[in-house]
Amino acid sequence: MFKVCALSLLFFGLPMQYKMVKTKVNESITLMLPEEFYPMTPEDIARRYPSVRSPLGAYTIPSLMADFSVNISATRWRASDIDMAKNFFRAGVYNLFDKVTMIREEVQTVNGKQFIVFEFDSRINGDPSSLEARQPVRRYNYVQYLLINGKTIVFSFNCHARIKEQWQQAVAEIMTSIKVKNNI
């Protein structure tokens, strides 16, 4: 029985105890990530984050059930427009998914910088009439936006809903460890 539990923990990527390690995304951004996270390959990034813009950094765990990424958004905002930007990004979250259950929505100061924070559960409905008969996709998401120097930097964590409780504490530590230099 112990082997089965240990194996399922390993397979699903459920960290019982995790060690945080300093991760340098680029010359201007550092943060702490659980040591089991590793950088995605260019192929993984292309498959999981299809976009014209590649993320500054994208990380996953061996089971591929939890991801963390850092990206620069195409939308440009001044730091003084943080309330308007928050409403804009909130609308975007609700438009991306069929159902959103917002857990937290606020502006939070982290290491001297103001971040727009959204923590939520999402669902994308499946299509039972398709040949694949896809089931709904449920995920736990934690997204922070930083408006700096006319840029919007997006820090995003997501995982399967069934492992949400295993990651909530770790993602809170990740998000409060973010350090961004003013020269970005």
C-alpha positions as CSV (number, residue, x, y, z in Angstrom):
1,M,0.0,0.0,0.0
2,F,2.8,2.4,0.9
3,K,4.4,1.8,-2.5
4,V,1.2,2.6,-4.3
5,C,0.7,5.9,-2.3
6,A,4.3,6.9,-2.9
7,L,4.1,6.1,-6.6
8,S,0.9,8.0,-7.1
9,L,2.4,11.0,-5.2
10,L,5.4,10.9,-7.6
11,F,3.2,10.5,-10.7
12,F,0.8,13.3,-9.8
13,G,3.6,15.6,-8.6
14,L,2.2,16.1,-5.2
15,P,4.9,17.7,-3.1
16,M,4.5,16.7,0.5
17,Q,7.7,18.5,1.5
18,Y,9.3,20.8,-1.1
19,K,12.5,22.7,-1.1
20,M,12.5,26.1,-2.8
21,V,15.5,27.1,-5.0
22,K,16.4,30.5,-6.3
23,T,15.7,30.6,-10.1
24,K,17.0,33.3,-12.4
25,V,14.5,33.8,-15.2
26,N,16.7,36.5,-16.9
27,E,19.0,39.3,-15.8
28,S,16.1,41.3,-14.3
29,I,13.8,38.6,-12.8
30,T,14.5,36.1,-10.0
31,L,12.2,34.0,-7.8
32,M,12.0,30.9,-5.8
33,L,10.6,27.7,-7.3
34,P,10.2,24.2,-5.8
35,E,13.2,22.2,-6.8
36,E,11.2,19.7,-8.8
37,F,10.4,22.4,-11.4
38,Y,12.6,22.4,-14.4
39,P,12.7,24.5,-17.6
40,M,10.5,23.4,-20.4
41,T,12.1,22.5,-23.7
42,P,11.4,24.7,-26.7
43,E,9.1,21.9,-28.0
44,D,7.1,21.8,-24.8
45,I,6.8,25.6,-24.8
46,A,5.6,25.6,-28.5
47,R,3.0,22.9,-27.6
48,R,1.8,24.2,-24.3
49,Y,2.1,28.0,-24.9
50,P,1.3,28.5,-28.5
51,S,1.9,32.2,-29.1
52,V,3.9,34.6,-31.2
53,R,5.8,35.6,-28.1
54,S,7.8,32.9,-26.3
55,P,7.7,33.1,-22.5
56,L,10.7,34.6,-20.8
57,G,10.7,31.4,-18.7
58,A,8.5,28.3,-18.5
59,Y,8.8,25.6,-16.0
60,T,7.0,22.3,-15.2
61,I,7.3,19.2,-13.1
62,P,8.0,15.6,-14.2
63,S,4.3,14.7,-14.3
64,L,3.5,17.8,-16.4
65,M,0.5,18.5,-14.1
66,A,1.8,21.9,-12.8
67,D,3.3,24.8,-14.8
68,F,4.8,28.2,-14.0
69,S,5.6,30.8,-16.6
70,V,6.8,34.3,-16.9
71,N,5.8,36.3,-20.0
72,I,5.6,39.9,-21.3
73,S,2.1,40.7,-22.3
74,A,1.3,42.5,-25.6
75,T,-0.8,45.0,-23.6
76,R,1.1,48.0,-22.4
77,W,0.1,49.9,-19.3
78,R,1.5,52.7,-17.1
79,A,1.9,51.8,-13.5
80,S,-0.5,54.6,-12.6
81,D,-3.3,52.7,-14.6
82,I,-3.2,49.7,-12.2
83,D,-6.9,49.9,-11.4
84,M,-8.0,50.1,-15.0
85,A,-5.5,47.3,-15.9
86,K,-6.9,45.1,-13.2
87,N,-10.4,45.4,-14.6
88,F,-9.1,44.7,-18.1
89,F,-7.2,41.6,-17.0
90,R,-10.2,40.4,-14.9
91,A,-12.5,40.6,-17.9
92,G,-9.9,38.6,-19.9
93,V,-9.8,35.9,-17.2
94,Y,-13.6,35.5,-17.4
95,N,-13.6,35.5,-21.2
96,L,-10.9,32.7,-21.4
97,F,-12.9,30.1,-19.5
98,D,-16.4,28.7,-19.4
99,K,-16.6,29.0,-15.6
100,V,-14.4,31.0,-13.2
101,T,-14.6,30.8,-9.4
102,M,-12.5,33.7,-8.1
103,I,-10.6,32.9,-4.9
104,R,-8.7,36.2,-4.6
105,E,-8.5,39.4,-6.6
106,E,-6.4,42.3,-5.4
107,V,-3.5,44.6,-5.8
108,Q,-0.7,43.4,-3.6
109,T,2.8,44.8,-2.9
110,V,5.6,42.2,-3.3
111,N,9.2,43.3,-2.7
112,G,8.3,46.9,-3.2
113,K,6.3,46.5,-6.4
114,Q,2.5,46.5,-6.9
115,F,1.1,43.4,-8.5
116,I,-2.4,42.6,-9.8
117,V,-3.3,39.2,-8.3
118,F,-5.9,36.7,-9.5
119,E,-6.3,33.3,-7.8
120,F,-9.1,31.2,-9.2
121,D,-10.4,27.9,-10.3
122,S,-11.3,27.5,-13.9
123,R,-13.3,25.2,-16.1
124,I,-13.4,24.7,-19.9
125,N,-16.4,22.7,-20.9
126,G,-15.9,19.6,-22.9
127,D,-17.8,18.9,-26.1
128,P,-19.8,15.7,-25.7
129,S,-21.0,15.9,-29.4
130,S,-17.4,15.8,-30.7
131,L,-15.8,12.6,-31.9
132,E,-13.3,12.8,-29.0
133,A,-16.1,13.4,-26.4
134,R,-13.8,15.6,-24.3
135,Q,-14.5,16.0,-20.6
136,P,-14.4,19.5,-18.9
137,V,-10.9,20.7,-18.0
138,R,-10.6,22.0,-14.4
139,R,-7.6,23.9,-13.3
140,Y,-6.3,25.9,-10.4
141,N,-4.7,29.2,-11.5
142,Y,-2.7,31.9,-9.8
143,V,-1.7,34.9,-12.0
144,Q,0.2,38.1,-11.1
145,Y,0.6,41.1,-13.4
146,L,3.3,43.7,-12.9
147,L,3.1,47.0,-14.7
148,I,6.6,48.4,-15.1
149,N,8.3,50.7,-17.6
150,G,5.4,50.5,-20.0
151,K,5.5,46.7,-20.0
152,T,3.2,44.1,-18.4
153,I,5.0,41.1,-17.0
154,V,2.7,38.1,-16.3
155,F,3.6,35.5,-13.7
156,S,1.3,32.5,-14.1
157,F,1.0,29.2,-12.2
158,N,-1.6,26.5,-13.0
159,C,-2.2,22.9,-12.1
160,H,-4.9,20.3,-12.4
161,A,-7.7,21.0,-10.0
162,R,-7.3,17.7,-8.2
163,I,-3.8,18.7,-7.0
164,K,-4.7,22.3,-6.1
165,E,-4.4,21.8,-2.3
166,Q,-1.0,20.3,-2.7
167,W,0.3,23.4,-4.5
168,Q,-1.5,26.4,-2.9
169,Q,1.1,27.0,-0.2
170,A,4.0,26.6,-2.7
171,V,2.5,29.0,-5.2
172,A,2.0,31.6,-2.6
173,E,5.7,31.3,-1.7
174,I,6.7,31.5,-5.4
175,M,4.6,34.6,-6.0
176,T,5.8,36.5,-2.9
177,S,9.5,35.7,-3.8
178,I,9.4,37.5,-7.1
179,K,12.1,40.2,-7.5
180,V,12.1,42.4,-10.6
181,K,14.8,45.0,-11.2
182,N,13.7,48.4,-12.4
183,N,15.9,48.2,-15.5
184,I,13.7,45.6,-17.2
